[in-house]
Amino acid sequence: MHNEITSNIEYMSDSLQQIARILESERHVSQHMAKLVREMPIKGPFEGRIDTYINHSTLVTKSVAAYLNSLAGLEDAVTECLTTVMRETKETGDE
């Protein structure tokens, strides 16, 4: 039983590391997009059409919100995994 629990913990750890890597790449994309929007000139290739700027800013905001939602999902997954691990170790009497 102890070996099964250890195997499950290792599997969950690997899975969460992969999720963290994906979120890290999303973070870099969101940061880059936010930097691009912040550096947009008032007058530029869009010839002062504010609606274009608003659309691009909205896309960046959605990207950042999606990234934050992904972080919340990761937190939930970690919580579920740790809850399961703690419950299993408590049932077997191991520390």
Phi, psi and omega in degrees: 000319181298321179294322178295317179297316179298317178298316179296319178296318179296318179297314179296321179298314178298317179298316181291328175295320178295318177298318180297322178295318178297315180296326178297318178292322176297324180297317180296319178296315180297318178298317181296316179297318179296321178296318179298317180294319181296327183269003179294133177286160179296316176246128184207212183294347180268002177054043173077010178283107185295330182297327177293316177298319180297318179297315179294319178296323178296319178297319178295317179299318178296321179296316179296318179297320178296321178297315180295323176295324177295320176298319178297321177296321177296318179299318177297318180296318178296318179299315178300314181298313181293325177297316179297316180297314181296321179295317180295317181291328179291321180293325182274348178084007178276160176260000000 
